[in-house]
């Protein structure tokens, strides 16, 4: 998945989209094992999507996150704090803060 800010003039309002309204957690778990997400800056809608994937993907093994250069400085901290449905889920951060 890739975030694209070329259409940045579209503003999301608070509560304009709720992943839980579209997918019900216990009734419809997401069956992915590996996810790659690139081009994110750490805005609320992006973080909500990542949080949703981690919470409702019991089979997830690996999520690779590649932020843009100007990503929020607290993005890594927020990612590691999200709860996960899978005890095996590993979040790999490939940004400037990674070692």
SEZADO-858422 format. One record per atom (N, C-alpha, C, O): residue number from 1; residue in three letters; atom name; y, z, x. Coordinates in nm, 3 decimals. Each point is the difference from the previous one (the first is absolute). Example, Ala and Ser with C-alpha at 12.3 -4.5 7.8 and 13.67 -1.06 7.14 Angstrom:
<atoms>
kevo, bado, romar, v, w, u
1, ALA, N, -0.569, 0.780, 1.319
1, ALA, CA, 0.119, 0.000, -0.089
1, ALA, C, 0.120, 0.000, 0.090
1, ALA, O, -0.002, 0.066, 0.104
2, SER, N, 0.107, -0.138, -0.139
2, SER, CA, 0.119, 0.006, 0.082
2, SER, C, 0.109, 0.073, -0.077
2, SER, O, 0.111, 0.017, 0.051
</atoms>
This chain:
<atoms>
kevo, bado, romar, v, w, u
1, UNK, N, -0.116, 0.000, 0.084
1, UNK, CA, 0.116, 0.000, -0.084
1, UNK, C, 0.123, 0.000, 0.089
1, UNK, O, -0.001, 0.059, 0.108
2, UNK, N, 0.104, -0.124, -0.154
2, UNK, CA, 0.122, -0.011, 0.079
2, UNK, C, 0.121, 0.022, -0.090
2, UNK, O, 0.014, -0.065, -0.103
3, UNK, N, 0.072, 0.157, 0.142
3, UNK, CA, 0.126, 0.020, -0.072
3, UNK, C, 0.098, -0.107, 0.046
3, UNK, O, 0.004, -0.033, 0.119
4, UNK, N, 0.074, -0.020, -0.210
4, UNK, CA, 0.095, -0.106, 0.033
4, UNK, C, 0.136, 0.034, -0.057
4, UNK, O, 0.015, 0.016, -0.121
5, UNK, N, 0.085, -0.005, 0.206
5, UNK, CA, 0.133, 0.038, -0.044
5, UNK, C, 0.096, -0.116, -0.014
5, UNK, O, 0.121, 0.022, -0.008
6, UNK, N, -0.170, -0.143, 0.005
6, UNK, CA, 0.087, -0.115, -0.020
6, UNK, C, 0.058, -0.001, -0.140
6, UNK, O, 0.107, -0.055, -0.024
7, UNK, N, -0.178, 0.116, -0.068
7, UNK, CA, 0.047, 0.011, -0.138
7, UNK, C, 0.053, 0.141, -0.026
7, UNK, O, -0.026, 0.058, -0.105
8, UNK, N, 0.100, -0.004, 0.201
8, UNK, CA, 0.044, 0.139, -0.004
8, UNK, C, 0.104, 0.029, -0.106
8, UNK, O, 0.033, 0.116, -0.024
9, UNK, N, 0.020, -0.219, -0.041
9, UNK, CA, 0.102, 0.026, -0.101
9, UNK, C, -0.059, 0.048, -0.132
9, UNK, O, 0.076, 0.028, -0.094
10, UNK, N, -0.209, -0.018, 0.084
10, UNK, CA, -0.064, 0.056, -0.119
10, UNK, C, -0.010, 0.151, 0.020
10, UNK, O, -0.070, 0.045, 0.091
11, UNK, N, 0.137, 0.032, -0.173
11, UNK, CA, 0.001, 0.145, 0.014
11, UNK, C, -0.102, 0.065, -0.092
11, UNK, O, -0.008, -0.035, -0.118
12, UNK, N, -0.069, 0.127, 0.171
12, UNK, CA, -0.093, 0.076, -0.080
12, UNK, C, 0.068, 0.128, -0.045
12, UNK, O, 0.058, 0.072, 0.081
13, UNK, N, -0.064, -0.046, -0.207
13, UNK, CA, 0.058, 0.124, -0.051
13, UNK, C, -0.106, 0.108, 0.001
13, UNK, O, -0.119, -0.028, -0.002
14, UNK, N, 0.164, 0.152, 0.004
14, UNK, CA, -0.092, 0.113, -0.001
14, UNK, C, -0.089, -0.008, -0.122
14, UNK, O, 0.048, -0.009, -0.113
15, UNK, N, -0.177, 0.013, 0.134
15, UNK, CA, -0.094, -0.006, -0.111
15, UNK, C, -0.021, -0.139, -0.054
15, UNK, O, -0.057, -0.015, -0.108
16, UNK, N, 0.102, -0.089, 0.179
16, UNK, CA, -0.015, -0.135, -0.052
16, UNK, C, -0.145, -0.048, 0.007
16, UNK, O, -0.038, -0.091, -0.073
17, UNK, N, -0.041, 0.150, 0.160
17, UNK, CA, -0.141, -0.039, 0.008
17, UNK, C, -0.080, 0.121, 0.041
17, UNK, O, 0.034, 0.070, 0.096
18, UNK, N, -0.140, -0.044, -0.166
18, UNK, CA, -0.086, 0.114, 0.030
18, UNK, C, -0.144, -0.052, 0.012
18, UNK, O, -0.056, -0.050, -0.097
19, UNK, N, -0.001, 0.063, 0.214
19, UNK, CA, -0.136, -0.050, 0.024
19, UNK, C, -0.100, 0.067, -0.093
19, UNK, O, -0.095, -0.064, -0.044
20, UNK, N, 0.115, 0.193, 0.015
20, UNK, CA, -0.093, 0.071, -0.087
20, UNK, C, 0.002, -0.053, -0.143
20, UNK, O, -0.099, 0.013, -0.072
21, UNK, N, 0.212, -0.073, 0.031
21, UNK, CA, 0.007, -0.060, -0.134
21, UNK, C, -0.083, -0.126, -0.007
21, UNK, O, -0.050, -0.036, -0.107
22, UNK, N, 0.033, -0.033, 0.219
22, UNK, CA, -0.076, -0.124, 0.003
22, UNK, C, -0.148, 0.024, 0.024
22, UNK, O, -0.084, -0.064, -0.064
23, UNK, N, 0.052, 0.155, 0.153
23, UNK, CA, -0.139, 0.030, 0.033
23, UNK, C, -0.026, 0.147, -0.027
23, UNK, O, 0.075, 0.086, 0.046
24, UNK, N, -0.178, -0.058, -0.119
24, UNK, CA, -0.033, 0.141, -0.023
24, UNK, C, -0.092, 0.045, 0.113
24, UNK, O, -0.103, -0.063, 0.024
25, UNK, N, 0.138, 0.170, 0.042
25, UNK, CA, -0.072, 0.049, 0.117
25, UNK, C, -0.150, 0.016, -0.017
25, UNK, O, -0.076, -0.075, 0.061
26, UNK, N, 0.031, 0.170, -0.141
26, UNK, CA, -0.143, 0.026, -0.008
26, UNK, C, -0.079, -0.113, -0.065
26, UNK, O, -0.117, -0.021, 0.033
27, UNK, N, 0.179, -0.053, -0.125
27, UNK, CA, -0.073, -0.105, -0.071
27, UNK, C, -0.012, -0.129, 0.080
27, UNK, O, -0.091, -0.079, -0.024
28, UNK, N, 0.182, 0.058, 0.117
28, UNK, CA, 0.001, -0.126, 0.072
28, UNK, C, 0.031, 0.021, 0.147
28, UNK, O, 0.110, -0.032, 0.045
29, UNK, N, -0.205, 0.086, 0.034
29, UNK, CA, 0.028, 0.018, 0.142
29, UNK, C, 0.014, -0.136, 0.070
29, UNK, O, -0.064, -0.098, -0.040
30, UNK, N, 0.145, 0.093, 0.141
30, UNK, CA, 0.021, -0.123, 0.076
30, UNK, C, -0.108, -0.007, 0.107
30, UNK, O, -0.017, 0.094, 0.078
31, UNK, N, -0.053, -0.202, -0.074
31, UNK, CA, -0.115, -0.014, 0.090
31, UNK, C, 0.033, -0.086, 0.122
31, UNK, O, -0.050, -0.112, 0.015
32, UNK, N, 0.136, 0.165, 0.070
32, UNK, CA, 0.034, -0.068, 0.126
32, UNK, C, -0.048, 0.087, 0.115
32, UNK, O, -0.005, 0.122, -0.010
33, UNK, N, -0.030, -0.187, 0.120
33, UNK, CA, -0.043, 0.073, 0.119
33, UNK, C, 0.105, -0.007, 0.110
33, UNK, O, 0.024, 0.098, 0.071
34, UNK, N, 0.039, -0.213, -0.056
34, UNK, CA, 0.101, -0.020, 0.104
34, UNK, C, 0.124, -0.063, -0.063
34, UNK, O, -0.009, -0.094, -0.078
35, UNK, N, 0.126, 0.149, 0.113
35, UNK, CA, 0.127, -0.050, -0.052
35, UNK, C, 0.097, -0.011, 0.116
35, UNK, O, 0.010, 0.090, 0.084
36, UNK, N, 0.062, -0.201, -0.079
36, UNK, CA, 0.107, -0.018, 0.097
36, UNK, C, 0.131, -0.021, -0.075
36, UNK, O, 0.008, -0.084, -0.089
37, UNK, N, 0.092, 0.162, 0.125
37, UNK, CA, 0.130, -0.010, -0.067
37, UNK, C, 0.106, -0.019, 0.108
37, UNK, O, 0.015, 0.085, 0.088
38, UNK, N, 0.056, -0.195, -0.094
38, UNK, CA, 0.100, -0.029, 0.102
38, UNK, C, 0.138, -0.022, -0.058
38, UNK, O, 0.014, -0.031, -0.119
39, UNK, N, 0.086, 0.048, 0.202
39, UNK, CA, 0.137, -0.028, -0.039
39, UNK, C, 0.066, 0.104, -0.087
39, UNK, O, 0.094, -0.032, -0.073
40, UNK, N, -0.142, 0.156, 0.078
40, UNK, CA, 0.059, 0.102, -0.087
40, UNK, C, 0.108, 0.078, 0.074
40, UNK, O, -0.005, 0.017, 0.122
41, UNK, N, 0.101, 0.031, -0.200
41, UNK, CA, 0.111, 0.076, 0.057
41, UNK, C, -0.005, 0.147, -0.035
41, UNK, O, 0.070, 0.082, 0.060
42, UNK, N, -0.154, -0.047, -0.158
42, UNK, CA, -0.012, 0.140, -0.039
42, UNK, C, 0.081, 0.036, -0.123
42, UNK, O, 0.029, 0.118, -0.024
43, UNK, N, 0.008, -0.219, -0.056
43, UNK, CA, 0.073, 0.030, -0.124
43, UNK, C, -0.097, 0.058, -0.103
43, UNK, O, -0.121, -0.013, 0.013
44, UNK, N, 0.176, 0.077, -0.114
44, UNK, CA, -0.080, 0.074, -0.098
44, UNK, C, -0.108, -0.086, -0.066
44, UNK, O, -0.114, 0.046, -0.012
45, UNK, N, 0.145, -0.166, -0.030
45, UNK, CA, -0.100, -0.083, -0.068
45, UNK, C, -0.117, -0.033, 0.092
45, UNK, O, -0.115, -0.005, -0.045
46, UNK, N, 0.142, -0.019, 0.173
46, UNK, CA, -0.107, -0.028, 0.096
46, UNK, C, -0.087, 0.124, 0.021
46, UNK, O, -0.123, -0.008, -0.001
47, UNK, N, 0.188, 0.122, 0.018
47, UNK, CA, -0.073, 0.125, 0.021
47, UNK, C, -0.082, 0.037, -0.124
47, UNK, O, -0.112, 0.050, 0.013
48, UNK, N, 0.166, -0.075, -0.131
48, UNK, CA, -0.075, 0.026, -0.123
48, UNK, C, -0.126, -0.085, -0.007
48, UNK, O, -0.105, 0.048, -0.042
49, UNK, N, 0.115, -0.174, 0.084
49, UNK, CA, -0.116, -0.090, -0.001
49, UNK, C, -0.106, 0.048, 0.099
49, UNK, O, -0.118, 0.004, -0.034
50, UNK, N, 0.159, 0.031, 0.154
50, UNK, CA, -0.094, 0.048, 0.102
50, UNK, C, -0.066, 0.130, -0.048
50, UNK, O, -0.121, 0.018, 0.012
51, UNK, N, 0.201, 0.072, -0.065
51, UNK, CA, -0.052, 0.126, -0.052
51, UNK, C, -0.102, -0.026, -0.110
51, UNK, O, -0.106, 0.064, -0.004
52, UNK, N, 0.137, -0.157, -0.085
52, UNK, CA, -0.092, -0.037, -0.108
52, UNK, C, -0.132, -0.052, 0.057
52, UNK, O, -0.107, 0.042, -0.045
53, UNK, N, 0.113, -0.133, 0.142
53, UNK, CA, -0.122, -0.054, 0.059
53, UNK, C, -0.086, 0.111, 0.062
53, UNK, O, -0.121, 0.001, -0.018
54, UNK, N, 0.184, 0.090, 0.090
54, UNK, CA, -0.074, 0.108, 0.064
54, UNK, C, -0.062, 0.095, -0.103
54, UNK, O, -0.111, 0.049, 0.020
55, UNK, N, 0.182, -0.023, -0.128
55, UNK, CA, -0.049, 0.094, -0.101
55, UNK, C, -0.113, -0.055, -0.086
55, UNK, O, -0.084, 0.076, -0.048
56, UNK, N, 0.079, -0.208, 0.029
56, UNK, CA, -0.097, -0.058, -0.092
56, UNK, C, -0.096, -0.099, 0.065
56, UNK, O, -0.054, -0.088, -0.067
57, UNK, N, 0.032, 0.101, 0.197
57, UNK, CA, -0.094, -0.087, 0.073
57, UNK, C, -0.106, 0.085, 0.068
57, UNK, O, 0.010, 0.028, 0.119
58, UNK, N, -0.113, 0.013, -0.193
58, UNK, CA, -0.101, 0.089, 0.057
58, UNK, C, -0.087, -0.063, 0.109
58, UNK, O, -0.069, 0.072, 0.073
59, UNK, N, 0.071, -0.204, -0.063
59, UNK, CA, -0.082, -0.068, 0.101
59, UNK, C, 0.081, -0.041, 0.123
59, UNK, O, -0.054, -0.059, 0.093
60, UNK, N, 0.183, 0.090, -0.092
60, UNK, CA, 0.088, -0.043, 0.109
60, UNK, C, -0.043, 0.061, 0.133
60, UNK, O, -0.025, 0.120, 0.010
61, UNK, N, 0.017, -0.205, 0.090
61, UNK, CA, -0.034, 0.044, 0.136
61, UNK, C, 0.119, -0.011, 0.094
61, UNK, O, 0.021, 0.088, 0.084
62, UNK, N, 0.057, -0.197, -0.098
62, UNK, CA, 0.108, -0.022, 0.095
62, UNK, C, 0.119, -0.067, -0.068
62, UNK, O, -0.015, -0.098, -0.072
63, UNK, N, 0.134, 0.154, 0.096
63, UNK, CA, 0.125, -0.061, -0.045
63, UNK, C, 0.090, -0.016, 0.122
63, UNK, O, 0.036, 0.099, 0.065
64, UNK, N, -0.001, -0.223, -0.034
64, UNK, CA, 0.089, -0.028, 0.113
64, UNK, C, 0.139, -0.028, -0.056
64, UNK, O, 0.018, -0.087, -0.085
65, UNK, N, 0.080, 0.163, 0.134
65, UNK, CA, 0.138, -0.013, -0.046
65, UNK, C, 0.086, -0.049, 0.116
65, UNK, O, 0.008, 0.064, 0.105
66, UNK, N, 0.057, -0.179, -0.126
66, UNK, CA, 0.088, -0.059, 0.102
66, UNK, C, 0.142, -0.005, -0.058
66, UNK, O, 0.031, -0.091, -0.078
67, UNK, N, 0.054, 0.186, 0.115
67, UNK, CA, 0.136, 0.002, -0.055
67, UNK, C, 0.092, -0.101, 0.070
67, UNK, O, -0.030, -0.050, 0.109
68, UNK, N, 0.142, 0.024, -0.173
68, UNK, CA, 0.103, -0.082, 0.062
68, UNK, C, 0.070, 0.084, 0.107
68, UNK, O, -0.015, 0.123, 0.003
69, UNK, N, 0.089, -0.187, 0.083
69, UNK, CA, 0.066, 0.070, 0.111
69, UNK, C, 0.099, 0.106, -0.048
69, UNK, O, 0.016, 0.104, 0.064
70, UNK, N, 0.050, -0.129, -0.175
70, UNK, CA, 0.101, 0.092, -0.051
70, UNK, C, -0.055, 0.098, -0.104
70, UNK, O, 0.076, 0.053, -0.081
71, UNK, N, -0.206, -0.028, 0.083
71, UNK, CA, -0.063, 0.091, -0.097
71, UNK, C, 0.056, 0.141, 0.012
71, UNK, O, 0.048, 0.041, 0.106
72, UNK, N, -0.056, 0.031, -0.216
72, UNK, CA, 0.046, 0.139, -0.003
72, UNK, C, -0.070, 0.081, 0.108
72, UNK, O, -0.119, -0.018, 0.024
73, UNK, N, 0.192, 0.106, 0.040
73, UNK, CA, -0.056, 0.079, 0.110
73, UNK, C, -0.108, 0.098, -0.046
73, UNK, O, -0.084, 0.040, 0.080
74, UNK, N, 0.086, -0.001, -0.207
74, UNK, CA, -0.099, 0.095, -0.051
74, UNK, C, -0.120, -0.068, -0.068
74, UNK, O, -0.080, 0.068, -0.065
75, UNK, N, 0.067, -0.199, 0.081
75, UNK, CA, -0.109, -0.074, -0.066
75, UNK, C, -0.137, 0.051, 0.044
75, UNK, O, -0.086, 0.023, -0.085
76, UNK, N, 0.064, -0.006, 0.213
76, UNK, CA, -0.129, 0.046, 0.050
76, UNK, C, -0.035, 0.138, -0.056
76, UNK, O, -0.113, 0.023, -0.043
77, UNK, N, 0.210, 0.067, 0.042
77, UNK, CA, -0.022, 0.135, -0.052
77, UNK, C, -0.041, -0.006, -0.147
77, UNK, O, -0.092, 0.071, -0.042
78, UNK, N, 0.158, -0.154, -0.037
78, UNK, CA, -0.032, -0.012, -0.141
78, UNK, C, -0.141, -0.055, -0.020
78, UNK, O, -0.074, 0.047, -0.087
79, UNK, N, 0.036, -0.147, 0.167
79, UNK, CA, -0.133, -0.062, -0.014
79, UNK, C, -0.113, 0.099, 0.025
79, UNK, O, -0.098, 0.002, -0.075
80, UNK, N, 0.110, 0.079, 0.177
80, UNK, CA, -0.110, 0.091, 0.033
80, UNK, C, -0.012, 0.115, -0.100
80, UNK, O, -0.104, 0.065, -0.006
81, UNK, N, 0.208, -0.040, -0.071
81, UNK, CA, -0.004, 0.108, -0.098
81, UNK, C, -0.061, -0.040, -0.134
81, UNK, O, -0.035, 0.087, -0.080
82, UNK, N, 0.022, -0.216, 0.053
82, UNK, CA, -0.054, -0.043, -0.128
82, UNK, C, -0.146, 0.041, -0.016
82, UNK, O, -0.079, -0.010, 0.094
83, UNK, N, 0.046, 0.058, -0.213
83, UNK, CA, -0.138, 0.036, -0.032
83, UNK, C, -0.085, -0.126, -0.009
83, UNK, O, 0.050, -0.108, -0.031
84, UNK, N, -0.179, 0.124, 0.059
84, UNK, CA, -0.092, -0.114, 0.001
84, UNK, C, -0.122, 0.028, -0.085
84, UNK, O, -0.053, 0.111, 0.000
85, UNK, N, 0.007, -0.213, -0.073
85, UNK, CA, -0.121, 0.012, -0.079
85, UNK, C, -0.123, -0.008, 0.090
85, UNK, O, -0.105, 0.055, -0.034
86, UNK, N, 0.117, -0.121, 0.145
86, UNK, CA, -0.110, -0.017, 0.094
86, UNK, C, 0.019, 0.093, 0.120
86, UNK, O, 0.106, -0.001, 0.064
87, UNK, N, -0.207, 0.080, -0.034
87, UNK, CA, 0.008, 0.088, 0.117
87, UNK, C, -0.007, -0.082, 0.128
87, UNK, O, 0.036, 0.049, 0.107
88, UNK, N, -0.083, -0.173, -0.116
88, UNK, CA, -0.011, -0.087, 0.116
88, UNK, C, 0.126, -0.084, 0.024
88, UNK, O, 0.010, -0.067, 0.103
89, UNK, N, 0.084, 0.070, -0.194
89, UNK, CA, 0.118, -0.087, 0.010
89, UNK, C, 0.083, 0.032, 0.124
89, UNK, O, 0.046, 0.113, 0.018
90, UNK, N, -0.029, -0.213, 0.065
90, UNK, CA, 0.079, 0.012, 0.122
90, UNK, C, 0.125, -0.085, -0.016
90, UNK, O, -0.010, -0.119, -0.033
91, UNK, N, 0.127, 0.176, 0.056
91, UNK, CA, 0.125, -0.074, -0.005
91, UNK, C, 0.043, -0.026, 0.143
91, UNK, O, 0.024, 0.093, 0.077
92, UNK, N, -0.014, -0.221, -0.041
92, UNK, CA, 0.039, -0.040, 0.134
92, UNK, C, 0.142, -0.055, -0.008
92, UNK, O, 0.025, -0.100, -0.067
93, UNK, N, 0.067, 0.165, 0.136
93, UNK, CA, 0.141, -0.036, -0.001
93, UNK, C, 0.029, -0.081, 0.124
93, UNK, O, -0.015, 0.050, 0.112
94, UNK, N, 0.056, -0.175, -0.128
94, UNK, CA, 0.028, -0.088, 0.112
94, UNK, C, 0.149, -0.029, 0.012
94, UNK, O, 0.042, -0.116, -0.005
95, UNK, N, 0.035, 0.222, 0.019
95, UNK, CA, 0.145, -0.013, 0.011
95, UNK, C, 0.050, 0.055, 0.131
95, UNK, O, -0.078, 0.036, 0.088
96, UNK, N, 0.209, -0.031, -0.076
96, UNK, CA, 0.061, 0.046, 0.125
96, UNK, C, -0.028, 0.147, 0.029
96, UNK, O, 0.009, 0.043, 0.116
97, UNK, N, -0.044, 0.036, -0.218
97, UNK, CA, -0.029, 0.142, 0.018
97, UNK, C, -0.145, 0.023, 0.045
97, UNK, O, -0.036, 0.112, 0.036
98, UNK, N, -0.047, -0.217, -0.039
98, UNK, CA, -0.141, 0.020, 0.033
98, UNK, C, -0.018, 0.001, 0.151
98, UNK, O, 0.080, -0.057, 0.075
99, UNK, N, -0.186, 0.123, -0.032
99, UNK, CA, -0.026, 0.011, 0.144
99, UNK, C, -0.105, -0.099, 0.043
99, UNK, O, -0.036, -0.006, 0.117
</atoms>
